[in-house]
Each structure stands twice: as C-alpha cells, then as structure tokens.
Amino acid sequence: MPKNSKVTQREHSNEHVTESVADLLALEEPVDYKQSILNVAGEAGSKQKVADVEDRPAWNSKLQYILAQIGFSVGLGNIWRFPYLCQKNGGGAYLVPYLVLLIVIGIPLFFLELAVGQRIRRGSIGVWHYVCPRLGGIGFSSCIVCLFVGLYYNVIIGWSIFYFFKSFQYPLPWSECPVARNGTVAVVEPECEKSSATTYFWYREALDISNSISESGGLNWKMTLCLLVAWSIVGMAVVKGIQSSGKVMYFSSLFPYVVLACFLVRGLLLRGAVDGILHMFTPKLDKMLDPQVWREAATQVFFALGLGFGGVIAFSSYNKQDNNCHFDAALVSFINFFTSVLATLVVFAVLGFKANILNEKCVVENAEKILGYLNTDVLSRALIPPHVNFSHLTTKDYAEMYKVIKTVKEDHFSALGLDPCLLEDELDKGTGLAFIAFTEAMTHFPASPFWSVMFFLMLINLGLGSMIGTMAGITTPIIDTFKVPKEMFTVGCCVFAFFVGLLFVQRSGNYFVTMFDDYSATLPLTVIVILENVAVAWIYGTKKFMQELTEMLGFQPYRFYFYMWKFVSPLCMAVLTTASIIQLGVTPPGYSAWIKEEAAERYLYFPNWAMALLITLIVVAVLPIPVVFVLRHFHLLSDGSNTLSVSYKKGRMMKDISNLEENDETRFILSKVPSEAPSPMPTHRSYLGPGSTSPLETSGNPNGRYGSGYLLASTPESEL
C-alpha cells in the first residue's frame, strides 16, 4: 500500500484510524482504469487487461474530438452576431474587451468544463451530482436550457434549408420584386415596392409572417417541411451517439472554413470591399469605456464557447483520462476567436461591396431629382459646378453638388428631399439579419446562385455542428443517469422536439424564436455557469481540484487558473448576472414586428400572456437547482454518498456492497469494531495552492498498486 495510507499507518502505529470507503479509494495512487492486477497463483505483479466498469464509447481519434468541440462552439453566433457586435460597439476597439474577457472568463471556465467532464466521465447531471450533490440540479437545468435552445435553433437550420433549395435558380428569387398582373397592367407588389426585394422575400415568401405575436395565422407548411427535414438530419447524425455524430463532424466542422475562405478571397476582389474592412477595423476608442460594450462582449464570449449547455462536458466525457484537456481548451478557444475574426472580415468585405452598390444607386436617384428641379427651374443651373457631368456622375461630384445646394437653399432644402448619399451611412446601417443583408449582397455577385448555395450550405453545417453538441447536452446526461436505451431515447427526443417546434413555424413563429433566443437561455445560463464555478472552486475546493488535475494531466496547470476560478471568474460572472437582471428590468421585453400594410418593422411589447410564457421559461430553466438543493438538504432525495461499488473483472471476483452505514464501512475496511477507530486522518497528498510541489513528485507509489496484488476497477467515484 502507499506509505501514507491510513491503513498502513494503523499497521505501524498504535493509533487507531477511521476512514470511509470513499476516502480510502481517494487516497490511493491514480490508476489506469483499463488495467487490473490480480495475484491468484502467487506471482506478484502479473498484469491482466480488464474492461472498463462501464462500456463507455470513446472518440476514434483526437482530431474527431477537437472537430466536435469546434463544431459545437463555432456556430451562427460567430458568423453573424460577432460581426454585428463588432460594428455596433466600436469596430476594432471591441476586440479589446472581447479578448480580455475571453482570457478572464472564457478559457478558464471552458477548461473547467472540459476537465470535470473528462475526469468524472459522465454527462452534466452525473458530473454536478458528484462534485456537489446539493447542486446536482445544475445538470438538470443545463438539459432544460439545451432543450429550449435546440427547439428554436433547429428552426434556423430549417430557414437555411429553405433558402438553400431556393438558391438553385437564376436569377435568385429574392433579387427582384414580384409583379402581379391586373389584366394587361403589370403592378409591382406594394409591400415589396415599399421595402426591398430581399426583405419582402424573407417576411412574405419565407415566413409569411403575421402582424403580431398574438395573430397565429396557422402553420406555414413550407417551413414545417423544412423543420421536419432539419430534425431528420439531426436525428440521423446523433442517433448512434458519438459513433455517428463524430463522423458527421469531419464535414460539418471543416466545410464552413472552406466556404469562409472562398468568400474572403471573392469578397476581397469586389469593388468596395476595402471600404468595408477599413470601416470595421477603424477603432472608436470612446466605446471601450461604455459598460454596455463590456456586458455584450462578456455575453458573446459566454455563448461562443457553449458554456453551461452541457455539450462541452458531454463531449469531454468520452475522452481518455490522460487527455491534455488544458491544451484542448486553449486550442478550441483560439480557433473560435479566429473564426469570429475571419467571419467578420468576410461579412464586412461583402457589406462594403453592398454599401458601394447602394451608394451609387442613391447618387443616381438623387441626381435624377436634381435634373428634374433644374428642368422645372426650381434650382438654378448656376448651382451646379461646371465640371459635373450628369451622365458620368461620381460620388465625389454628387457630394460637392449636394453641399452647394444645401448651403444656398438652406431655408427650403428639406422640401427638396435630397439624400447626402454617404458611404459611411450605408456601412453604419449594420449587418442586420443574415437572411436579408447577406442575401441582398449576393444578388450583386457574378454567378450569384453558386455563392448562395455555398453560403446556405455553410449555415446548415454550422447549425448542425451546434445542434449535435446541444443534443449531446440532453441525451448524454439522461442516458448516463437513467440508463435509457440510447437510440430509442434520441429518436423520441427528436420527434418530441419537432412537434413542440411547430410553435415556431406558424406565421407568428418568428416572434417566438425572438422570445426564446433573447430570454430563455441568457439569464439561466449565466446562473448555471456561476454555480458551476462556485461548486468547483468554493465547495469542492480549488486546491483539491488542482491536485486532481495534476494527477490526471501529469503536470500542474498554471497558477493563473487557480486565481481565475477562485476569485476573478466568479466575480465577473456575478457582475454579468446582475447586469442581465438589471437590463431585463430596465428594458421592457419586446420584439420587432413586421407590419404588412406599412411594409416596415415596428417594435412592440409582449402582451401579458407572452410575458407569462417568458417568465415561465426562465423559472422552469432554473427551477431544478433550488428543488434538488432543498430535497437533498432535508434528505428527501438520496445523494448516493453511502454507496460503494467495487468490481473485479475477468470472472475472478465480483463484490457489490451498497448503502453501507458509517460503522459498517469502518468494519469492512479495518475488520475491527467501530469503537477501535476514533478519528479520521488528513489526506496524505494535498495541493497547497499556487506554487506548491506537484503531488506526483511526492507520491509513494507511481503505479498505484495495492499490496494484496490487485487494482480496483475504476469508477467515477474512485477517480475524482
């Protein structure tokens, strides 16, 4: 036995030692859970291969695992929301708070989730039940949030599928307004004429949207079919667990980078692309002092890495015990940030091109107005600079002419209805929704159907990668905890989610997507992650956790993580949670409704019944946490702390002793009456904090062998 084991101490001293079975197992040296030594014939040290206590699946390769984590963390938020926030919050200046918060919150908490999943080898329910039984509700809350997000996220994949199939046409169906014929007279659709072709196609052809959330309007059959296809794809990808989803990740994770690279090269060759990129990276330094910018950056970091969903823990639980999850955390976080910056370059290159096109169109339209005023003598020709040629009017010439007219006709200028046609104004309009802004830009591309097919195929793959991780956040912990059949449960989840998802494909469905996206996950996830951090750092113990990471990884992680987990990250998360609650209270929840008669958006507040639904979503998501806490605090629900399961494989011996009382455990270990063992001893290996010596350097038995000639088959309870 190890020299410092309490049983060994008892043999060499007159002191009596008391120790629980769980403590005894925790004190032993780390063992290879696939190895067992059983001395039957009297020959010490004979090794025999044994199966794991549970036949847990494993990734086929490290590459497959990394691609799965990348596919889950890199999603539509990186491709569209990050560029939008970058443009909104000061361009290049936004990257500073984002990077700071990625280092302070993102990487440490991502590393934490990877480590607990890999160490305990369970889904989120099992992990947090083990770390702190009273906070075991964290895992159930993660499952509920994953369900809420998966319900509406797959609807977005359905939208992408709809646009994907519509892209196999030339010209693209959203490039021009539809024309209705009234006898021999052709009339442009009024709703389209008042807005734009891409906006009309999105709201009327795709969504067929109602005027408010209160007007259901019935199911949109086109989107219902697309949603069915989306859930069928997701179901086929995850039905076999990581055996099926791992293979899908090779394509779904890598293909978006191929498309982004193609778009970047094509975008940089477009006229005006440089204007868009310069506009994006021109820092507005005053924005860095705005607390709202930091709040939005923290939220983006939080969601970009998929913290709190349980998908990170689920994927990591299929790893080998000695996998370097510290390297994985840094690698995936860097790739995530790199993808966001790459997507930002692509988006702003394309939008710079679009802004130039629209700016030139604005110049032509306003030049025609000026010509009309000149012909009707509303304006004098003396106001037009002599070098201006209306047949070849440049934006610079128009700007000069506009300035002169505005100066001379200052009193009556507003009546002329002239626009300044500034490129900066077009760029400042922002990125908007992918299904409007980017589709409009692609109509101006040469070979536009090809680029449209590629773009929406990329969105489908990005969404699929995220959905696989989201589904793993639901299925893995449930299957681990309740031992339900994997295929049957997964198929049942997909069928259930499809029928509930019909809420999002009625004509008012887009408003419910907005509700779920804005409110069902943001606050619950911040609560979940801060409790994860507290459970590990303050309840389980940062020092103990660092010690076990050292045993698992073979090296001591940087002391930076000790301080982040213990102090900085919980404080930042508490501030973020408080800011989210304040924001929710200050700004009345609402949504942008599309009014058909006005052909414009109008911000509306949620009605009372929708507010009740919104509050219910938040309460249901966090409710398992206090419920489990109360049940276990008052011993109404067992925490499994008195359960021992010791197994010896290869048919030699099988022993299962459950629900031992404290006295029985003592008698089982020491073969003595409890009265002979008065007090427990401190553990023989403890992490003393930053700068302490690695436990591996002072361990007495690096192979973790027992003197009696066998190794315990590893269980999660004996590993951590």
Disulfide bonds with the S-S distance in Angstrom:
Cys177-Cys192 1.89
Cys362-Cys421 1.91
